[in-house]
């Protein structure tokens, strides 16, 4: 069964974690009651996993800009198993994007820890834990097309790898990674010599996802992936994320709770 963790960043910049089961989803229609419901549900409904799995553990993470006294994040904690979807929501200015920057390694937490842990069948952690490395995380910014750097789709996909591509062995491996990423986001059929800025908005988002998937991250972070898209492009991106979460952990910042909870509900109905 697929799980979703929801982290709410509110006025006090706090957080909570929960795991949903199908019969409970109807209660989420009224979002003004969501906070209390999440806290209750997280205590009562724990889903046991069928085998040892990797889990992202964020414990007591705080962050303040160096040289300032005000915390942008304050004691954020949550847990998320592999191949699952995490949703972060909250009012503007509550620290959602800052949390993604800390998780991706772009900012160093002032306090707390971010680790990958192995958990056994009984839910207990193995003794070993691994500090989350930036190399294991991909980050897709809000409006990622604004950050395209190359003049072609191929150049965007290979940006940062050109020196390493001089090695024939790496080039063979990278070609397979490239083909896999292109297929995963549905860019096959798009000419690689096109200017990425000439693509439709939906395909620009697909390209931004592919750029990160080429790096083969364990965790993919997305900041408002539906922002600025028309209904057709939004539906396409949601479908794409629905497929991607089968193979990779996704953590999404979004105001579109209905969209992502509906995505979870569809999984539960199929299960």
Helices and strands as residue ranges (DSSP letters): E 4-9, G 22-29, G 31-33, H 34-44, E 53-64, E 71-81, E 85-90, H 96-104, E 111-119, E 125-131, G 134-136, E 137-140, G 144-147, H 153-158, G 164-166, H 168-185, G 196-198, H 201-213, E 219-223, H 231-244, E 249-253, H 257-270
